[in-house]
């Protein structure tokens, strides 16, 4: 998979899965415009990626706000001239029961995970139509397809909404050669999972048929495939990346 100066916008890219996606796409020749709320981490990643070639820029901001989407589109066009790929990775989890979830917490999860994805898609679609196509990859979760006791209903509902949005946009935009797909990671080794107790980690791994946690790179590899021309006959799919935790 080579991207040959194609331009990708990646939200939630300062750490974890988003960072791995940005690193892989840049390594394969893409220009990347990254987003997150931690400006220092974004600067650090841009410095790293720009060591060999000037291929990275960033926009710090909350991905649930329409102005952030507008700034990302403008930065990508100004720096690199076009937008070929959008990866909607920004998101937040919440580990509370239904009764313990406040209205403010519910809204925050829905706003960042689902509304933020919608706003970024809405902002990039006219650019992709004008240039004759593009690839959109949305970050969902295994929790969108099956309940999980360690995730709030707000998180599962937001990710299920992303699955529908992915299918709807895939059908709506197919005539414009815009491919829209999603990925559904399961247990992935991130900063959050590193805080687990050894007992909890062992219990999680035991439930995974492959008996291992995934890595951000595992997810990045699938995202890169969906963003590349290797997936040109795929649209509207949500691919499970979870070691067999959920199969369909």
Phi, psi and omega per residue, in radians:
X1 nan 2.027 3.096
X2 -2.179 2.447 -3.042
X3 -1.906 -0.224 2.906
X4 0.767 1.091 3.058
X5 1.199 0.238 2.952
X6 -1.135 2.722 -3.094
X7 -1.951 2.272 -3.137
X8 -2.104 2.363 2.947
X9 -1.753 2.286 -3.117
X10 -2.280 2.034 3.083
X11 -1.562 2.752 -3.132
X12 1.057 0.773 -2.957
X13 -1.855 0.165 -3.062
X14 -1.350 -0.348 -3.112
X15 -2.735 3.013 2.974
X16 1.033 -2.369 -3.071
X17 -1.064 -0.779 -3.117
X18 -1.075 -0.710 3.095
X19 -1.110 -0.757 3.132
X20 -1.075 -0.667 3.107
X21 -1.123 -0.816 -3.140
X22 -1.066 -0.762 -3.135
X23 -1.100 -0.747 -3.102
X24 -1.195 -0.808 -3.130
X25 -1.096 -0.720 3.105
X26 -1.119 -0.715 3.118
X27 -1.081 -0.526 -3.129
X28 -1.601 0.189 2.995
X29 1.854 0.002 -3.117
X30 -1.439 2.649 2.837
X31 -1.512 2.454 -3.074
X32 -2.248 2.395 2.976
X33 -2.000 1.998 -3.004
X34 -1.837 2.700 -3.099
X35 -2.385 2.620 3.038
X36 -3.129 -3.101 3.138
X37 -1.774 -0.216 3.138
X38 -1.708 1.723 -3.026
X39 -1.132 -0.608 -3.138
X40 -1.117 -0.737 3.114
X41 -1.168 -0.655 3.107
X42 -1.130 -0.768 3.104
X43 -1.049 -0.763 -3.128
X44 -1.070 -0.766 -3.140
X45 -1.162 -0.717 3.113
X46 -1.079 -0.738 3.103
X47 -1.034 -0.760 3.110
X48 -1.077 -0.834 -3.070
X49 -1.233 -0.482 -3.098
X50 -1.511 0.060 -3.116
X51 -1.083 -0.794 -3.083
X52 -1.589 -0.607 3.091
X53 -2.711 2.670 -3.091
X54 -1.378 1.508 -3.000
X55 -2.137 0.032 -2.995
X56 -2.329 2.492 3.033
X57 -2.489 2.926 -3.122
X58 -2.486 2.741 2.987
X59 -2.347 1.982 3.087
X60 -1.406 2.412 3.126
X61 2.839 2.856 -3.126
X62 -1.371 2.073 -3.070
X63 -1.226 -0.142 3.100
X64 -1.488 -0.043 -3.088
X65 -1.819 2.390 -3.109
X66 -1.094 -0.532 3.141
X67 -1.166 -0.523 3.077
X68 -1.146 -0.752 3.094
X69 -1.044 -0.766 -3.134
X70 -1.095 -0.719 3.133
X71 -1.144 -0.679 3.128
X72 -1.147 -0.750 3.105
X73 -1.077 -0.805 -3.113
X74 -1.114 -0.724 3.139
X75 -1.128 -0.766 -3.141
X76 -1.086 -0.756 -3.120
X77 -1.205 -0.709 -3.112
X78 -1.194 -0.756 -3.061
X79 -1.396 -0.678 -2.966
X80 -2.193 -0.108 2.971
X81 1.559 -0.286 -3.090
X82 -2.833 3.009 3.107
X83 -2.353 1.983 -3.106
X84 -1.783 -0.498 -2.991
X85 -2.403 2.388 2.978
X86 -2.183 2.189 3.043
X87 -2.028 1.954 3.127
X88 -1.578 1.613 -3.083
X89 -1.889 -0.313 -3.084
X90 -1.051 2.369 3.135
X91 -3.031 2.948 3.130
X92 -2.473 2.527 3.075
X93 -1.815 2.881 3.067
X94 -2.548 2.215 -3.082
X95 -1.943 1.288 3.135
X96 -2.429 2.691 3.062
X97 -1.294 2.932 3.113
X98 -0.988 -0.825 -3.088
X99 -1.128 -0.601 -3.072
X100 -1.505 -0.117 -3.119
X101 -1.456 2.137 3.108
X102 -1.392 2.849 3.105
X103 -1.082 -0.690 3.129
X104 -1.104 -0.704 3.114
X105 -1.162 -0.744 3.088
X106 -0.998 -0.854 -3.101
X107 -1.113 -0.687 -3.114
X108 -1.114 -0.758 3.133
X109 -1.132 -0.813 3.133
X110 -1.112 -0.749 -3.096
X111 -1.092 -0.823 -3.079
X112 -1.321 -0.849 -3.038
X113 -1.246 -0.882 -3.016
X114 -1.652 -0.937 -3.107
X115 -1.125 -0.684 3.103
X116 -1.061 -0.716 3.082
X117 -1.099 -0.780 3.103
X118 -1.029 -0.816 -3.087
X119 -1.108 -0.715 3.118
X120 -1.150 -0.743 3.094
X121 -1.085 -0.803 -3.130
X122 -1.031 -0.666 -3.107
X123 -1.292 -0.591 -3.030
X124 -1.558 -0.400 -3.059
X125 -0.980 -0.846 -3.141
X126 -1.024 -0.628 3.123
X127 -1.147 -0.754 -3.125
X128 -1.207 -0.646 3.087
X129 -1.093 -0.781 -3.119
X130 -1.056 -0.707 -3.082
X131 -1.544 -0.051 3.002
X132 1.667 0.312 3.056
X133 2.552 3.113 3.125
X134 2.973 3.086 3.130
X135 -2.199 2.259 3.053
X136 -2.071 2.269 3.094
X137 -2.170 2.118 -3.106
X138 -1.824 2.379 3.138
X139 -1.543 1.952 3.069
X140 -1.877 -2.518 -3.104
X141 -2.901 2.667 3.000
X142 -0.957 -0.544 -3.129
X143 -1.108 -0.303 3.084
X144 -1.232 -0.324 -3.030
X145 -1.949 -0.322 3.135
X146 -2.659 2.423 -3.090
X147 -1.091 2.618 3.110
X148 -2.317 2.278 -3.055
X149 -1.191 -0.290 -3.085
X150 -1.798 0.282 3.091
X151 -2.295 2.542 -3.139
X152 -1.308 2.792 3.063
X153 -1.086 -0.498 3.117
X154 -1.098 -0.708 -3.126
X155 -1.163 -0.874 3.134
X156 -1.064 -0.715 3.139
X157 -1.151 -0.702 3.134
X158 -1.119 -0.710 -3.115
X159 -1.293 -0.597 3.041
X160 -1.120 -0.639 3.066
X161 -1.098 -0.666 3.090
X162 -1.096 -0.679 3.110
X163 -1.057 -0.788 3.120
X164 -1.153 -0.771 3.122
X165 -1.002 -0.698 3.112
X166 -1.048 -0.836 3.134
X167 -1.140 -0.750 -3.111
X168 -1.090 -0.841 -3.139
X169 -1.135 -0.642 3.111
X170 -1.027 -0.747 -3.140
X171 -1.248 -0.742 -3.095
X172 -1.158 -0.626 -2.970
X173 -1.795 -0.001 -3.080
X174 -1.014 -0.656 -3.121
X175 -1.131 -0.320 3.130
X176 -1.714 0.153 -3.134
X177 1.092 0.571 3.045
X178 -1.804 2.020 -3.124
X179 -1.617 2.307 -3.128
X180 -2.222 2.036 3.128
X181 -2.350 2.950 3.133
X182 -2.385 2.853 3.038
X183 -2.192 2.537 -3.116
X184 -2.122 1.483 3.103
X185 -1.207 2.662 2.997
X186 -1.876 -2.310 -3.094
X187 -1.230 1.945 -3.096
X188 -2.080 2.462 3.115
X189 -1.305 1.797 3.127
X190 -2.286 -3.084 3.100
X191 -0.999 -0.627 -3.130
X192 -1.171 -0.764 -3.099
X193 -1.227 -0.427 3.110
X194 -1.193 -0.252 3.115
X195 -1.549 -0.094 3.141
X196 -1.164 2.658 2.979
X197 -1.268 2.784 3.125
X198 -1.076 -0.623 3.141
X199 -1.143 -0.770 -3.130
X200 -1.185 -0.725 3.117
X201 -1.027 -0.780 -3.140
X202 -1.090 -0.663 3.134
X203 -1.171 -0.694 3.111
X204 -1.109 -0.846 -3.129
X205 -1.077 -0.645 -3.129
X206 -1.095 -0.534 -3.125
X207 -1.420 -0.168 -3.099
X208 -1.614 2.136 -3.127
X209 -0.930 -0.638 3.131
X210 -1.420 -0.066 3.058
X211 0.992 0.774 3.088
X212 -2.806 2.687 2.972
X213 -1.452 2.605 3.041
X214 -1.373 2.940 3.098
X215 -2.016 2.780 3.029
X216 -0.961 -0.564 3.130
X217 -1.169 -0.590 3.065
X218 -1.029 -0.770 3.137
X219 -1.205 -0.743 -3.118
X220 -1.037 -0.657 -3.139
X221 -1.096 -0.693 3.130
X222 -1.253 -0.708 3.091
X223 -1.047 -0.757 3.124
X224 -1.072 -0.700 3.082
X225 -1.052 -0.805 -3.112
X226 -1.191 -0.486 3.132
X227 -1.442 -0.202 -3.047
X228 -1.690 3.051 3.094
X229 -1.306 -0.115 3.085
X230 -1.188 -0.318 -3.103
X231 -1.883 0.448 -3.003
X232 -1.156 -0.221 3.071
X233 -1.887 0.421 3.106
X234 -2.158 2.339 2.970
X235 -2.796 2.573 3.130
X236 1.412 0.187 -3.104
X237 -1.685 2.642 2.972
X238 -2.176 1.949 -2.980
X239 -1.650 2.241 3.107
X240 -1.358 2.329 3.071
X241 -2.298 1.434 -2.963
X242 -2.580 0.349 3.098
X243 1.151 0.315 -3.118
X244 1.589 0.121 3.140
X245 -1.036 -0.703 3.044
X246 -2.309 2.296 -3.132
X247 -2.211 2.451 3.013
X248 -2.649 nan nan
